[in-house]
């Protein structure tokens, strides 16, 4: 991947808490590659399936097929993430800028999404997440 990665709204937040877990080895390798690139180059904001989704076993066409309503739920999550981050599809943003914004938005994100997310146990392994979720003493 020699171009700036494209990331949808919720991935702009959630990837900051990646702990090395995913659906399968191909998916995890893709996440690691994307994180390396975004750290170096930033990201272009996408309004649809992005570079993370490209290796997801649930991507069918440009839609998430994890469950009957998953695509609609993800689209709503993306819109909320972009609203919190004060960004829009098509914008380019540096990774460290997003990371700084997470400090202010995390309580809202936690209540609305993290607490009911199937990946929360994986995120709990990440020190950045634990710091926000439980306080600095938990790191």
N, CA, C and O atoms as a GROMACS GRO file, in nm:
protein
  556
    1UNK      N    1   0.086  -0.117   0.000
    1UNK     CA    2   0.000   0.000   0.000
    1UNK      C    3   0.091   0.123   0.000
    1UNK      O    4   0.149   0.158   0.103
    2UNK      N    5   0.103   0.190  -0.114
    2UNK     CA    6   0.191   0.307  -0.123
    2UNK      C    7   0.110   0.437  -0.135
    2UNK      O    8   0.164   0.540  -0.176
    3UNK      N    9  -0.014   0.432  -0.102
    3UNK     CA   10  -0.100   0.550  -0.106
    3UNK      C   11  -0.154   0.574   0.035
    3UNK      O   12  -0.145   0.488   0.122
    4UNK      N   13  -0.210   0.692   0.055
    4UNK     CA   14  -0.266   0.725   0.186
    4UNK      C   15  -0.388   0.636   0.211
    4UNK      O   16  -0.478   0.629   0.127
    5UNK      N   17  -0.392   0.569   0.324
    5UNK     CA   18  -0.504   0.479   0.352
    5UNK      C   19  -0.637   0.553   0.362
    5UNK      O   20  -0.644   0.667   0.409
    6UNK      N   21  -0.742   0.486   0.317
    6UNK     CA   22  -0.878   0.538   0.331
    6UNK      C   23  -0.942   0.469   0.450
    6UNK      O   24  -0.943   0.346   0.461
    7UNK      N   25  -0.996   0.552   0.542
    7UNK     CA   26  -1.061   0.498   0.661
    7UNK      C   27  -1.198   0.561   0.681
    7UNK      O   28  -1.214   0.682   0.666
    8UNK      N   29  -1.294   0.479   0.715
    8UNK     CA   30  -1.428   0.527   0.745
    8UNK      C   31  -1.432   0.579   0.888
    8UNK      O   32  -1.338   0.556   0.965
    9UNK      N   33  -1.538   0.648   0.924
    9UNK     CA   34  -1.549   0.717   1.052
    9UNK      C   35  -1.512   0.637   1.175
    9UNK      O   36  -1.424   0.678   1.251
   10UNK      N   37  -1.578   0.523   1.196
   10UNK     CA   38  -1.551   0.451   1.320
   10UNK      C   39  -1.411   0.392   1.324
   10UNK      O   40  -1.355   0.374   1.432
   11UNK      N   41  -1.353   0.361   1.209
   11UNK     CA   42  -1.216   0.310   1.208
   11UNK      C   43  -1.116   0.418   1.249
   11UNK      O   44  -1.010   0.387   1.304
   12UNK      N   45  -1.150   0.545   1.223
   12UNK     CA   46  -1.062   0.655   1.266
   12UNK      C   47  -1.048   0.657   1.418
   12UNK      O   48  -0.944   0.699   1.470
   13UNK      N   49  -1.149   0.611   1.488
   13UNK     CA   50  -1.144   0.605   1.634
   13UNK      C   51  -1.094   0.468   1.680
   13UNK      O   52  -0.997   0.459   1.755
   14UNK      N   53  -1.159   0.365   1.636
   14UNK     CA   54  -1.134   0.231   1.689
   14UNK      C   55  -0.993   0.179   1.662
   14UNK      O   56  -0.938   0.106   1.745
   15UNK      N   57  -0.934   0.213   1.551
   15UNK     CA   58  -0.800   0.163   1.521
   15UNK      C   59  -0.695   0.213   1.619
   15UNK      O   60  -0.587   0.154   1.629
   16UNK      N   61  -0.723   0.318   1.692
   16UNK     CA   62  -0.629   0.366   1.793
   16UNK      C   63  -0.616   0.267   1.908
   16UNK      O   64  -0.522   0.275   1.987
   17UNK      N   65  -0.710   0.174   1.918
   17UNK     CA   66  -0.711   0.077   2.027
   17UNK      C   67  -0.681  -0.065   1.980
   17UNK      O   68  -0.704  -0.161   2.053
   18UNK      N   69  -0.630  -0.079   1.858
   18UNK     CA   70  -0.598  -0.210   1.801
   18UNK      C   71  -0.492  -0.281   1.886
   18UNK      O   72  -0.387  -0.224   1.917
   19UNK      N   73  -0.522  -0.406   1.922
   19UNK     CA   74  -0.430  -0.482   2.007
   19UNK      C   75  -0.374  -0.606   1.939
   19UNK      O   76  -0.318  -0.694   2.005
   20UNK      N   77  -0.388  -0.613   1.807
   20UNK     CA   78  -0.331  -0.726   1.734
   20UNK      C   79  -0.428  -0.840   1.710
   20UNK      O   80  -0.386  -0.949   1.671
   21UNK      N   81  -0.555  -0.816   1.732
   21UNK     CA   82  -0.655  -0.921   1.712
   21UNK      C   83  -0.749  -0.883   1.599
   21UNK      O   84  -0.769  -0.766   1.569
   22UNK      N   85  -0.808  -0.986   1.538
   22UNK     CA   86  -0.901  -0.963   1.429
   22UNK      C   87  -0.966  -1.093   1.386
   22UNK      O   88  -0.953  -1.195   1.454
   23UNK      N   89  -1.035  -1.089   1.274
   23UNK     CA   90  -1.110  -1.205   1.227
   23UNK      C   91  -1.020  -1.321   1.187
   23UNK      O   92  -1.050  -1.437   1.214
   24UNK      N   93  -0.906  -1.288   1.122
   24UNK     CA   94  -0.813  -1.391   1.076
   24UNK      C   95  -0.677  -1.325   1.052
   24UNK      O   96  -0.663  -1.203   1.066
   25UNK      N   97  -0.577  -1.404   1.016
   25UNK     CA   98  -0.441  -1.352   0.999
   25UNK      C   99  -0.431  -1.246   0.888
   25UNK      O  100  -0.361  -1.147   0.904
   26UNK      N  101  -0.500  -1.267   0.778
   26UNK     CA  102  -0.499  -1.171   0.667
   26UNK      C  103  -0.556  -1.036   0.712
   26UNK      O  104  -0.501  -0.930   0.679
   27UNK      N  105  -0.664  -1.040   0.787
   27UNK     CA  106  -0.726  -0.919   0.838
   27UNK      C  107  -0.632  -0.846   0.934
   27UNK      O  108  -0.617  -0.724   0.924
   28UNK      N  109  -0.570  -0.919   1.025
   28UNK     CA  110  -0.478  -0.858   1.122
   28UNK      C  111  -0.357  -0.798   1.053
   28UNK      O  112  -0.315  -0.688   1.087
   29UNK      N  113  -0.300  -0.870   0.955
   29UNK     CA  114  -0.184  -0.815   0.882
   29UNK      C  115  -0.223  -0.685   0.811
   29UNK      O  116  -0.147  -0.589   0.811
   30UNK      N  117  -0.341  -0.683   0.752
   30UNK     CA  118  -0.389  -0.563   0.685
   30UNK      C  119  -0.401  -0.447   0.784
   30UNK      O  120  -0.361  -0.335   0.753
   31UNK      N  121  -0.455  -0.473   0.903
   31UNK     CA  122  -0.467  -0.368   1.004
   31UNK      C  123  -0.330  -0.314   1.044
   31UNK      O  124  -0.311  -0.193   1.057
   32UNK      N  125  -0.234  -0.403   1.062
   32UNK     CA  126  -0.099  -0.360   1.099
   32UNK      C  127  -0.038  -0.273   0.988
   32UNK      O  128   0.024  -0.171   1.016
   33UNK      N  129  -0.056  -0.314   0.863
   33UNK     CA  130  -0.005  -0.236   0.750
   33UNK      C  131  -0.071  -0.098   0.743
   33UNK      O  132  -0.004   0.003   0.722
   34UNK      N  133  -0.202  -0.095   0.763
   34UNK     CA  134  -0.276   0.032   0.760
   34UNK      C  135  -0.229   0.123   0.872
   34UNK      O  136  -0.207   0.242   0.849
   35UNK      N  137  -0.213   0.070   0.991
   35UNK     CA  138  -0.167   0.152   1.103
   35UNK      C  139  -0.028   0.208   1.079
   35UNK      O  140  -0.001   0.323   1.113
   36UNK      N  141   0.058   0.129   1.021
   36UNK     CA  142   0.193   0.178   0.989
   36UNK      C  143   0.185   0.294   0.891
   36UNK      O  144   0.252   0.396   0.908
   37UNK      N  145   0.103   0.279   0.788
   37UNK     CA  146   0.088   0.385   0.688
   37UNK      C  147   0.020   0.509   0.744
   37UNK      O  148   0.063   0.621   0.716
   38UNK      N  149  -0.086   0.491   0.823
   38UNK     CA  150  -0.156   0.607   0.875
   38UNK      C  151  -0.069   0.685   0.973
   38UNK      O  152  -0.075   0.808   0.979
   39UNK      N  153   0.012   0.614   1.049
   39UNK     CA  154   0.103   0.682   1.142
   39UNK      C  155   0.199   0.770   1.064
   39UNK      O  156   0.233   0.881   1.108
   40UNK      N  157   0.243   0.722   0.951
   40UNK     CA  158   0.339   0.794   0.866
   40UNK      C  159   0.272   0.900   0.779
   40UNK      O  160   0.322   1.012   0.767
   41UNK      N  161   0.158   0.865   0.716
   41UNK     CA  162   0.100   0.949   0.612
   41UNK      C  163  -0.033   1.013   0.647
   41UNK      O  164  -0.077   1.106   0.579
   42UNK      N  165  -0.099   0.965   0.753
   42UNK     CA  166  -0.234   1.011   0.781
   42UNK      C  167  -0.335   0.925   0.708
   42UNK      O  168  -0.302   0.817   0.660
   43UNK      N  169  -0.456   0.974   0.699
   43UNK     CA  170  -0.564   0.898   0.636
   43UNK      C  171  -0.654   0.991   0.556
   43UNK      O  172  -0.666   1.110   0.584
   44UNK      N  173  -0.716   0.932   0.455
   44UNK     CA  174  -0.822   1.000   0.382
   44UNK      C  175  -0.953   0.942   0.434
   44UNK      O  176  -0.967   0.820   0.445
   45UNK      N  177  -1.047   1.027   0.466
   45UNK     CA  178  -1.172   0.983   0.526
   45UNK      C  179  -1.268   0.935   0.418
   45UNK      O  180  -1.294   1.004   0.319
   46UNK      N  181  -1.319   0.814   0.439
   46UNK     CA  182  -1.410   0.751   0.345
   46UNK      C  183  -1.551   0.748   0.403
   46UNK      O  184  -1.569   0.744   0.525
   47UNK      N  185  -1.650   0.751   0.317
   47UNK     CA  186  -1.790   0.743   0.362
   47UNK      C  187  -1.848   0.604   0.340
   47UNK      O  188  -1.968   0.582   0.359
   48UNK      N  189  -1.763   0.510   0.301
   48UNK     CA  190  -1.810   0.374   0.273
   48UNK      C  191  -1.702   0.275   0.309
   48UNK      O  192  -1.606   0.310   0.378
   49UNK      N  193  -1.716   0.152   0.263
   49UNK     CA  194  -1.617   0.049   0.291
   49UNK      C  195  -1.478   0.105   0.259
   49UNK      O  196  -1.458   0.171   0.157
   50UNK      N  197  -1.383   0.078   0.350
   50UNK     CA  198  -1.250   0.137   0.339
   50UNK      C  199  -1.142   0.031   0.329
   50UNK      O  200  -1.170  -0.085   0.298
   51UNK      N  201  -1.018   0.070   0.354
   51UNK     CA  202  -0.907  -0.024   0.343
   51UNK      C  203  -0.909  -0.131   0.452
   51UNK      O  204  -0.858  -0.241   0.431
   52UNK      N  205  -0.967  -0.102   0.567
   52UNK     CA  206  -0.984  -0.204   0.671
   52UNK      C  207  -1.087  -0.306   0.623
   52UNK      O  208  -1.065  -0.427   0.632
   53UNK      N  209  -1.198  -0.258   0.573
   53UNK     CA  210  -1.306  -0.345   0.526
   53UNK      C  211  -1.261  -0.437   0.412
   53UNK      O  212  -1.315  -0.547   0.396
   54UNK      N  213  -1.163  -0.394   0.335
   54UNK     CA  214  -1.122  -0.471   0.217
   54UNK      C  215  -1.080  -0.614   0.250
   54UNK      O  216  -1.089  -0.701   0.164
   55UNK      N  217  -1.036  -0.640   0.371
   55UNK     CA  218  -0.994  -0.775   0.411
   55UNK      C  219  -1.090  -0.838   0.511
   55UNK      O  220  -1.059  -0.942   0.569
   56UNK      N  221  -1.204  -0.777   0.532
   56UNK     CA  222  -1.303  -0.829   0.627
   56UNK      C  223  -1.382  -0.942   0.562
   56UNK      O  224  -1.431  -0.927   0.449
   57UNK      N  225  -1.397  -1.055   0.630
   57UNK     CA  226  -1.473  -1.166   0.572
   57UNK      C  227  -1.622  -1.136   0.556
   57UNK      O  228  -1.691  -1.210   0.486
   58UNK      N  229  -1.672  -1.031   0.618
   58UNK     CA  230  -1.814  -0.997   0.609
   58UNK      C  231  -1.845  -0.895   0.500
   58UNK      O  232  -1.961  -0.862   0.478
   59UNK      N  233  -1.743  -0.845   0.430
   59UNK     CA  234  -1.767  -0.748   0.323
   59UNK      C  235  -1.821  -0.819   0.200
   59UNK      O  236  -1.756  -0.908   0.145
   60UNK      N  237  -1.939  -0.779   0.159
   60UNK     CA  238  -2.002  -0.833   0.037
   60UNK      C  239  -2.035  -0.715  -0.052
   60UNK      O  240  -2.125  -0.636  -0.022
   61UNK      N  241  -1.962  -0.702  -0.162
   61UNK     CA  242  -1.974  -0.582  -0.244
   61UNK      C  243  -1.915  -0.468  -0.164
   61UNK      O  244  -1.798  -0.473  -0.126
   62UNK      N  245  -1.992  -0.367  -0.138
   62UNK     CA  246  -1.947  -0.254  -0.055
   62UNK      C  247  -2.022  -0.249   0.078
   62UNK      O  248  -2.021  -0.147   0.147
   63UNK      N  249  -2.086  -0.360   0.114
   63UNK     CA  250  -2.172  -0.362   0.233
   63UNK      C  251  -2.124  -0.466   0.334
   63UNK      O  252  -2.070  -0.570   0.298
   64UNK      N  253  -2.146  -0.435   0.462
   64UNK     CA  254  -2.118  -0.530   0.569
   64UNK      C  255  -2.234  -0.629   0.578
   64UNK      O  256  -2.350  -0.588   0.583
   65UNK      N  257  -2.202  -0.757   0.580
   65UNK     CA  258  -2.306  -0.859   0.587
   65UNK      C  259  -2.298  -0.939   0.717
   65UNK      O  260  -2.347  -1.051   0.724
   66UNK      N  261  -2.236  -0.881   0.819
   66UNK     CA  262  -2.221  -0.949   0.948
   66UNK      C  263  -2.356  -0.990   1.006
   66UNK      O  264  -2.370  -1.098   1.064
   67UNK      N  265  -2.456  -0.903   0.990
   67UNK     CA  266  -2.593  -0.935   1.030
   67UNK      C  267  -2.686  -0.857   0.937
   67UNK      O  268  -2.641  -0.779   0.854
   68UNK      N  269  -2.814  -0.879   0.952
   68UNK     CA  270  -2.911  -0.813   0.864
   68UNK      C  271  -2.907  -0.662   0.870
   68UNK      O  272  -2.930  -0.596   0.768
   69UNK      N  273  -2.879  -0.605   0.986
   69UNK     CA  274  -2.878  -0.460   1.002
   69UNK      C  275  -2.738  -0.403   1.021
   69UNK      O  276  -2.724  -0.283   1.044
   70UNK      N  277  -2.636  -0.485   1.012
   70UNK     CA  278  -2.499  -0.438   1.041
   70UNK      C  279  -2.454  -0.323   0.953
   70UNK      O  280  -2.389  -0.230   1.002
   71UNK      N  281  -2.485  -0.325   0.825
   71UNK     CA  282  -2.440  -0.217   0.738
   71UNK      C  283  -2.501  -0.083   0.780
   71UNK      O  284  -2.431   0.019   0.786
   72UNK      N  285  -2.630  -0.083   0.809
   72UNK     CA  286  -2.695   0.041   0.854
   72UNK      C  287  -2.636   0.089   0.987
   72UNK      O  288  -2.614   0.208   1.006
   73UNK      N  289  -2.611  -0.004   1.078
   73UNK     CA  290  -2.552   0.032   1.208
   73UNK      C  291  -2.412   0.092   1.191
   73UNK      O  292  -2.377   0.188   1.259
   74UNK      N  293  -2.335   0.035   1.101
   74UNK     CA  294  -2.199   0.085   1.076
   74UNK      C  295  -2.204   0.223   1.012
   74UNK      O  296  -2.124   0.310   1.047
   75UNK      N  297  -2.295   0.243   0.920
   75UNK     CA  298  -2.307   0.374   0.856
   75UNK      C  299  -2.345   0.481   0.960
   75UNK      O  300  -2.293   0.592   0.955
   76UNK      N  301  -2.434   0.447   1.053
   76UNK     CA  302  -2.473   0.540   1.159
   76UNK      C  303  -2.354   0.567   1.251
   76UNK      O  304  -2.332   0.681   1.291
   77UNK      N  305  -2.278   0.463   1.283
   77UNK     CA  306  -2.160   0.477   1.367
   77UNK      C  307  -2.056   0.568   1.299
   77UNK      O  308  -1.995   0.652   1.365
   78UNK      N  309  -2.038   0.550   1.170
   78UNK     CA  310  -1.944   0.634   1.095
   78UNK      C  311  -1.985   0.781   1.099
   78UNK      O  312  -1.902   0.869   1.122
   79UNK      N  313  -2.113   0.807   1.078
   79UNK     CA  314  -2.162   0.946   1.082
   79UNK      C  315  -2.139   1.009   1.219
   79UNK      O  316  -2.097   1.124   1.228
   80UNK      N  317  -2.166   0.932   1.325
   80UNK     CA  318  -2.146   0.984   1.460
   80UNK      C  319  -1.998   1.010   1.487
   80UNK      O  320  -1.962   1.111   1.547
   81UNK      N  321  -1.912   0.919   1.442
   81UNK     CA  322  -1.767   0.936   1.460
   81UNK      C  323  -1.719   1.063   1.391
   81UNK      O  324  -1.642   1.140   1.449
   82UNK      N  325  -1.763   1.086   1.268
   82UNK     CA  326  -1.720   1.206   1.195
   82UNK      C  327  -1.774   1.333   1.260
   82UNK      O  328  -1.707   1.436   1.261
   83UNK      N  329  -1.895   1.325   1.314
   83UNK     CA  330  -1.951   1.441   1.386
   83UNK      C  331  -1.866   1.471   1.509
   83UNK      O  332  -1.831   1.587   1.533
   84UNK      N  333  -1.831   1.369   1.586
   84UNK     CA  334  -1.747   1.389   1.705
   84UNK      C  335  -1.609   1.443   1.669
   84UNK      O  336  -1.556   1.531   1.737
   85UNK      N  337  -1.552   1.389   1.561
   85UNK     CA  338  -1.418   1.431   1.519
   85UNK      C  339  -1.418   1.563   1.442
   85UNK      O  340  -1.312   1.620   1.415
   86UNK      N  341  -1.538   1.611   1.408
   86UNK     CA  342  -1.554   1.734   1.330
   86UNK      C  343  -1.480   1.723   1.196
   86UNK      O  344  -1.402   1.810   1.157
   87UNK      N  345  -1.507   1.611   1.127
   87UNK     CA  346  -1.446   1.583   0.998
   87UNK      C  347  -1.554   1.540   0.899
   87UNK      O  348  -1.668   1.516   0.936
   88UNK      N  349  -1.514   1.530   0.772
   88UNK     CA  350  -1.607   1.489   0.667
   88UNK      C  351  -1.536   1.398   0.568
   88UNK      O  352  -1.414   1.403   0.552
   89UNK      N  353  -1.615   1.315   0.501
   89UNK     CA  354  -1.560   1.227   0.399
   89UNK      C  355  -1.486   1.310   0.294
   89UNK      O  356  -1.530   1.418   0.256
   90UNK      N  357  -1.374   1.258   0.249
   90UNK     CA  358  -1.291   1.326   0.151
   90UNK      C  359  -1.176   1.404   0.214
   90UNK      O  360  -1.076   1.431   0.148
   91UNK      N  361  -1.191   1.442   0.341
   91UNK     CA  362  -1.083   1.513   0.410
   91UNK      C  363  -0.964   1.420   0.432
   91UNK      O  364  -0.979   1.298   0.439
   92UNK      N  365  -0.848   1.480   0.443
   92UNK     CA  366  -0.727   1.408   0.481
   92UNK      C  367  -0.686   1.459   0.617
   92UNK      O  368  -0.696   1.579   0.646
   93UNK      N  369  -0.640   1.368   0.702
   93UNK     CA  370  -0.608   1.406   0.839
   93UNK      C  371  -0.488   1.326   0.889
   93UNK      O  372  -0.472   1.209   0.853
   94UNK      N  373  -0.408   1.388   0.970
   94UNK     CA  374  -0.292   1.321   1.030
   94UNK      C  375  -0.338   1.235   1.147
   94UNK      O  376  -0.432   1.271   1.219
   95UNK      N  377  -0.273   1.123   1.166
   95UNK     CA  378  -0.311   1.028   1.269
   95UNK      C  379  -0.300   1.087   1.409
   95UNK      O  380  -0.386   1.064   1.493
   96UNK      N  381  -0.195   1.163   1.434
   96UNK     CA  382  -0.176   1.222   1.568
   96UNK      C  383  -0.285   1.325   1.600
   96UNK      O  384  -0.317   1.346   1.717
   97UNK      N  385  -0.340   1.388   1.500
   97UNK     CA  386  -0.449   1.485   1.522
   97UNK      C  387  -0.573   1.411   1.571
   97UNK      O  388  -0.640   1.456   1.663
   98UNK      N  389  -0.604   1.298   1.509
   98UNK     CA  390  -0.719   1.218   1.552
   98UNK      C  391  -0.696   1.170   1.696
   98UNK      O  392  -0.785   1.178   1.780
   99UNK      N  393  -0.576   1.120   1.721
   99UNK     CA  394  -0.545   1.068   1.854
   99UNK      C  395  -0.566   1.175   1.961
   99UNK      O  396  -0.617   1.145   2.070
  100UNK      N  397  -0.529   1.298   1.932
  100UNK     CA  398  -0.549   1.407   2.027
  100UNK      C  399  -0.698   1.433   2.049
  100UNK      O  400  -0.740   1.461   2.162
  101UNK      N  401  -0.777   1.425   1.944
  101UNK     CA  402  -0.921   1.451   1.955
  101UNK      C  403  -0.993   1.343   2.035
  101UNK      O  404  -1.096   1.369   2.096
  102UNK      N  405  -0.939   1.223   2.035
  102UNK     CA  406  -1.003   1.112   2.107
  102UNK      C  407  -1.016   1.145   2.255
  102UNK      O  408  -1.112   1.103   2.320
  103UNK      N  409  -0.921   1.219   2.309
  103UNK     CA  410  -0.926   1.257   2.450
  103UNK      C  411  -1.058   1.323   2.485
  103UNK      O  412  -1.117   1.293   2.589
  104UNK      N  413  -1.105   1.412   2.400
  104UNK     CA  414  -1.229   1.486   2.426
  104UNK      C  415  -1.355   1.405   2.395
  104UNK      O  416  -1.458   1.423   2.461
  105UNK      N  417  -1.348   1.319   2.298
  105UNK     CA  418  -1.470   1.250   2.253
  105UNK      C  419  -1.488   1.113   2.314
  105UNK      O  420  -1.597   1.056   2.305
  106UNK      N  421  -1.384   1.058   2.375
  106UNK     CA  422  -1.392   0.919   2.420
  106UNK      C  423  -1.510   0.889   2.513
  106UNK      O  424  -1.575   0.786   2.494
  107UNK      N  425  -1.541   0.973   2.611
  107UNK     CA  426  -1.655   0.939   2.698
  107UNK      C  427  -1.785   0.916   2.621
  107UNK      O  428  -1.861   0.824   2.653
  108UNK      N  429  -1.812   0.997   2.520
  108UNK     CA  430  -1.933   0.979   2.438
  108UNK      C  431  -1.925   0.850   2.356
  108UNK      O  432  -2.023   0.776   2.346
  109UNK      N  433  -1.808   0.825   2.299
  109UNK     CA  434  -1.788   0.705   2.217
  109UNK      C  435  -1.802   0.580   2.303
  109UNK      O  436  -1.866   0.483   2.263
  110UNK      N  437  -1.742   0.582   2.420
  110UNK     CA  438  -1.747   0.469   2.512
  110UNK      C  439  -1.891   0.431   2.545
  110UNK      O  440  -1.930   0.315   2.535
  111UNK      N  441  -1.969   0.530   2.584
  111UNK     CA  442  -2.108   0.503   2.623
  111UNK      C  443  -2.192   0.454   2.507
  111UNK      O  444  -2.276   0.364   2.522
  112UNK      N  445  -2.171   0.512   2.392
  112UNK     CA  446  -2.257   0.479   2.279
  112UNK      C  447  -2.216   0.351   2.207
  112UNK      O  448  -2.301   0.279   2.156
  113UNK      N  449  -2.085   0.322   2.202
  113UNK     CA  450  -2.040   0.209   2.121
  113UNK      C  451  -1.951   0.108   2.193
  113UNK      O  452  -1.977  -0.012   2.182
  114UNK      N  453  -1.849   0.150   2.264
  114UNK     CA  454  -1.753   0.055   2.321
  114UNK      C  455  -1.817  -0.047   2.414
  114UNK      O  456  -1.787  -0.166   2.406
  115UNK      N  457  -1.905  -0.001   2.500
  115UNK     CA  458  -1.961  -0.089   2.602
  115UNK      C  459  -2.044  -0.203   2.544
  115UNK      O  460  -2.069  -0.302   2.613
  116UNK      N  461  -2.088  -0.190   2.419
  116UNK     CA  462  -2.166  -0.298   2.359
  116UNK      C  463  -2.096  -0.359   2.236
  116UNK      O  464  -2.157  -0.434   2.160
  117UNK      N  465  -1.970  -0.327   2.219
  117UNK     CA  466  -1.896  -0.375   2.102
  117UNK      C  467  -1.837  -0.514   2.125
  117UNK      O  468  -1.788  -0.545   2.233
  118UNK      N  469  -1.843  -0.596   2.023
  118UNK     CA  470  -1.788  -0.731   2.035
  118UNK      C  471  -1.636  -0.731   2.045
  118UNK      O  472  -1.576  -0.832   2.083
  119UNK      N  473  -1.572  -0.618   2.010
  119UNK     CA  474  -1.426  -0.610   2.014
  119UNK      C  475  -1.374  -0.546   2.143
  119UNK      O  476  -1.253  -0.530   2.159
  120UNK      N  477  -1.462  -0.510   2.235
  120UNK     CA  478  -1.415  -0.439   2.354
  120UNK      C  479  -1.311  -0.518   2.433
  120UNK      O  480  -1.216  -0.458   2.484
  121UNK      N  481  -1.325  -0.649   2.444
  121UNK     CA  482  -1.224  -0.726   2.517
  121UNK      C  483  -1.086  -0.715   2.452
  121UNK      O  484  -0.985  -0.713   2.523
  122UNK      N  485  -1.081  -0.708   2.321
  122UNK     CA  486  -0.952  -0.689   2.253
  122UNK      C  487  -0.899  -0.549   2.281
  122UNK      O  488  -0.780  -0.532   2.305
  123UNK      N  489  -0.985  -0.450   2.278
  123UNK     CA  490  -0.942  -0.312   2.305
  123UNK      C  491  -0.891  -0.295   2.448
  123UNK      O  492  -0.800  -0.215   2.473
  124UNK      N  493  -0.949  -0.370   2.541
  124UNK     CA  494  -0.907  -0.360   2.680
  124UNK      C  495  -0.760  -0.397   2.699
  124UNK      O  496  -0.700  -0.363   2.801
  125UNK      N  497  -0.702  -0.467   2.602
  125UNK     CA  498  -0.560  -0.503   2.608
  125UNK      C  499  -0.469  -0.386   2.570
  125UNK      O  500  -0.349  -0.389   2.598
  126UNK      N  501  -0.526  -0.284   2.508
  126UNK     CA  502  -0.447  -0.170   2.463
  126UNK      C  503  -0.434  -0.066   2.575
  126UNK      O  504  -0.534  -0.024   2.632
  127UNK      N  505  -0.310  -0.023   2.607
  127UNK     CA  506  -0.290   0.075   2.715
  127UNK      C  507  -0.362   0.209   2.690
  127UNK      O  508  -0.412   0.269   2.785
  128UNK      N  509  -0.367   0.255   2.566
  128UNK     CA  510  -0.434   0.381   2.533
  128UNK      C  511  -0.583   0.372   2.570
  128UNK      O  512  -0.639   0.464   2.629
  129UNK      N  513  -0.644   0.260   2.534
  129UNK     CA  514  -0.785   0.238   2.568
  129UNK      C  515  -0.804   0.230   2.719
  129UNK      O  516  -0.891   0.297   2.775
  130UNK      N  517  -0.722   0.148   2.785
  130UNK     CA  518  -0.736   0.132   2.931
  130UNK      C  519  -0.720   0.265   3.003
  130UNK      O  520  -0.789   0.290   3.102
  131UNK      N  521  -0.630   0.349   2.956
  131UNK     CA  522  -0.611   0.480   3.016
  131UNK      C  523  -0.741   0.561   3.014
  131UNK      O  524  -0.781   0.620   3.115
  132UNK      N  525  -0.807   0.562   2.900
  132UNK     CA  526  -0.933   0.636   2.887
  132UNK      C  527  -1.047   0.569   2.962
  132UNK      O  528  -1.129   0.635   3.024
  133UNK      N  529  -1.051   0.439   2.956
  133UNK     CA  530  -1.163   0.363   3.012
  133UNK      C  531  -1.158   0.356   3.165
  133UNK      O  532  -1.260   0.370   3.232
  134UNK      N  533  -1.036   0.336   3.218
  134UNK     CA  534  -1.024   0.308   3.361
  134UNK      C  535  -0.936   0.408   3.436
  134UNK      O  536  -0.930   0.404   3.559
  135UNK      N  537  -0.868   0.496   3.365
  135UNK     CA  538  -0.779   0.593   3.429
  135UNK      C  539  -0.633   0.554   3.416
  135UNK      O  540  -0.601   0.439   3.385
  136UNK      N  541  -0.547   0.650   3.438
  136UNK     CA  542  -0.403   0.631   3.417
  136UNK      C  543  -0.343   0.520   3.503
  136UNK      O  544  -0.244   0.459   3.461
  137UNK      N  545  -0.398   0.492   3.620
  137UNK     CA  546  -0.342   0.390   3.709
  137UNK      C  547  -0.359   0.248   3.653
  137UNK      O  548  -0.293   0.155   3.699
  138UNK      N  549  -0.445   0.232   3.555
  138UNK     CA  550  -0.470   0.098   3.500
  138UNK      C  551  -0.371   0.059   3.393
  138UNK      O  552  -0.368  -0.057   3.352
  139UNK      N  553  -0.289   0.154   3.347
  139UNK     CA  554  -0.197   0.126   3.236
  139UNK      C  555  -0.078   0.050   3.280
  139UNK      O  556   0.008   0.019   3.198
   0.00000   0.00000   0.00000
